Amino acid sequence: MKIGLFIPCYMDAFYPQTGIATLELLEKLGQEVEYPMDQTCCGQPMANSGCNRDAKETEALFIRNFSKYDVIVSPSGSCVHHIRDNFDAIEQTDEVRHVRKNTYELVEFIHDVLKVREFPWAEFPHKVGLHNSCATLRSLRTASMSELGEPFFSKPKTLLSAVKGISFAAPRRPDECCGFGGTYSVTEEAVSARMGLDKVTDHHDAGAEYIVSADTSCMMHQQGCAERNGVPIRFIHIAEILNGAGA
């Protein structure tokens, strides 16, 4: 299949190493990947802020960039959730429906579509706390939700378990929101910051050296909370670990 690689705007600006790791990982897994150079934001911030109609031209550009690909893959669960479930500021043409149906978050693409379970080049001898964002957990369903009491499953943990040397911390409240919530962290700054501090403290108290996630946006928020409050913990995207990043 021919893959269009979608790298969210904030990741392109602040965490380019994650985008590079995503590309390299997909190519290691034998995929043909292209990066459309005209891509910009998917429109999620506008939609989250109640300005859905203002996202119309942004969504139209996204369709022009990605409609020719068999699948679109992104290392961001929240952006994929927006495209799949809320991409409705524009007319729902066949091209739009194709893009929405065939856009995947990186973990679910590797786990569900490629069905890869081995990463022989990857080694990460550290204890990590796994953060599943609200979008990946409750919308994309990449892991079980503890509040439902359902049988446990975790696609990111399944993939990470194949990495040599890695171990996992067990925070007390693994599925609790970190408080980022896109524009929520701006409109409700104090509440968001406290939620972020609670999250990183929970992981740190459980012995995590790193917090790993499929959503850099959540980690960006948590990293700020950790640094401002002196919590000694580091952050890394799951794509970087699966691609073979060291400490």
N, C-alpha and C positions, 0 to 999 in steps of 0.2 A: 504494500500500500504506500501511497505517497502522503507524507505528513507535512502539514503546515504548522510551524512552531510559533506559538503565541506567547510572547514574553510580556507580562504586564508592565505598564509604564513606570510604576514606582520601582519595580525590580530592575528595569533597564537603567534607571537613574542611580539607584543606591546599592543594588546587589547584583552587578553584572556577572559575578562569578557563578551565581546560581543559574542564570540563563545559559552560560557556557557549559556548565556541568550537565544541564538537561540535554543540550545538543549532543555533547560527547557521549553521554549515556545511551541515548537513543541510537546513535551510530554504532556504538559497541554492540548493541542488540540487533544489529543488522538492518536498521531501518533507513529509508531514503527520506531525508529531512530537508525542507527549505524554510528560510526565514524571510517572509515578505518585508521588504525594507520600508514600505510606507505605513506600516502598522502603527497605531497610536493606542490611546486608552479605549477600553471596550465600552465605556459609558457607565460603569457601575457606580462611581461616586455621585453622579447626577441622579441616577435612579434611586439610590439609597437616601438622597436628600429630598426626595419628593419632586424632583425636577425631571421626571421621566421624558416629557416631550422634548426637552432640551437635548436629550441624548440621541435624537433622531439621526442627525448627520454623522455622529460618531459611529453609531450602529451601521449605517449605510456604508461607511468606509470600511468597517470591519468585514462586512459581507463581500465587498469588492476585493479585499485582500485575500480572503480565505475560502471563497465558495468553490474554487477549482480543486481543492484538495479532498482526498478520500476521508481523512480525519484531521482534526485540529487538536493538538496536544499542548497543554499549558501546565507549568509548575505552580499553579495557584488555584486552590479549590474555590475560593470566593468568586473569582472572576469566571470560572467555569460555571458555577452555580448561577451567576447573573445571565450568562449567555444561554444556558440551557432552560432556565425557568422564568426569566424576566426580560428577555430580549424582545420587547414588543412595542417599541416606539415607532417602528417602521412596519410597512405592509408585510404580511406574512406570505411571501412568495415561495416558490419551490426552492429557490436558492437559500432563503432565510431558514426554511425548515430543514434543509440539508445541513447547514452549518450548526444549527441548534442541536440537531439529533446526533451529530458526529463530532462534537467537541468533548474532549476527555481531560480530566485532571491526570497528571503524570502517574500517580500511584495506581489509580484504577485502570489506566491504560496498560501499564506493565503487568498488573495482577490479573485483570479480567480479559484483556484482549490478547496480549502477547503471551500471557500465562508463564512468565519467567519466574523461576524460583531459585536461581543460582547466580551469584555475582563473584566469580572466583578471583577477580582482581581487587576486591574490596576488603579492607581491614580497618577496623576502628576500635582500638582497645580502650574503650571508655564506657562509663555508665551514663546512660542517657535517659532523660524523661521525655516521653512522647506526648506532644501536644496536637490533638486533633481539633482543628478549628470548628466553629459551629456550622459553617457551610459544608465542610467535608463530612462531618459527623452526622448532621441532622438533615442535610439536603442531598448530598451525594451518597451518603450511607457507606462510607469506606470503613466504618467500624460500628460495633454495637453501641447502643446508648444505655448507659447504666441506669438512667431513670426509668427505663421501660422494664428492667429486670429480664431482658432477653438473653439467650445464650451468647456467650462472648465470641466475638470475632474481630479481627483487626487486620485489614489489608496492609497498612504501613508496617505493622509489627511483623507480619509474616515475611515481608520483603527484607526488613532490617535484620531479622533473625538469621538470614543467610550470610550476613557479614561477619567475617572472622573477628573474634575478640570482643564483640559488643556485648553489653549487658544492660538491663533495664531497671530503672528506678520505679517505684510504685507510689505515686502521690496519693494523698487521701481522697482528693476530689478530682479525678482524672478528666472528667467531662465538663467541668465548670468553665464558663466563658472567661476569657482573659480580660475582657473589657474593651478591646479595640473597637470592633463594630464599625469600622470605617469612619464616617462622620460622627458617630456617637462619641468617639474619643475627643472630639472638638466641642460638641454641644453639651456634653456631660463630663467635662474634664476631670473633676474631682472624683466622681464615682468611678470613672474609667481607670484613673491612675491607681486607685485603691484596689480595684479588681485585678489589675495587672501585677501589683506588688504581692497580693495574696497568691496569685498563680505562681510566680517565680519562687516565692518563699516556700510554697508547698513542694515544688520540685526539688529545691535545694535541701530542704529538711529530709527529703526521701533519699538523699545521697547522689542526686544527679550532677554530673560534671557539665553536661550539655543539655539544652532543650532542643529537640529536633522536631521539625514540623514540615508539612507540605504547604504551609502558608507563611511566606516571609512577612506578610503584612502583620500578622499576629506577633511574630517574633520581633519585628521592628518596634512594636509597642512594648513588648515585654522587656526587650533589651534596654530601652530607655528607662523603664521602671526599675530594673535591676541596677543600672549604673547610678541612677540618682540616689538610690537607697543603700548602695554598698553591698548588694547581694552578689557574691563571687560565683557567677555561673555564666557559661558561654552558650552561643546559639549557632545552629547550623541547619541548612535545609536538607531534607532527605535525599534530594538529587545529588548533592555533593558527596554524601556518605556512600550511596550506591555507585557513584562514579569512581570511587576510590580515594577520596580525600583523606588526608591524615589529620593529625591533631592541629 
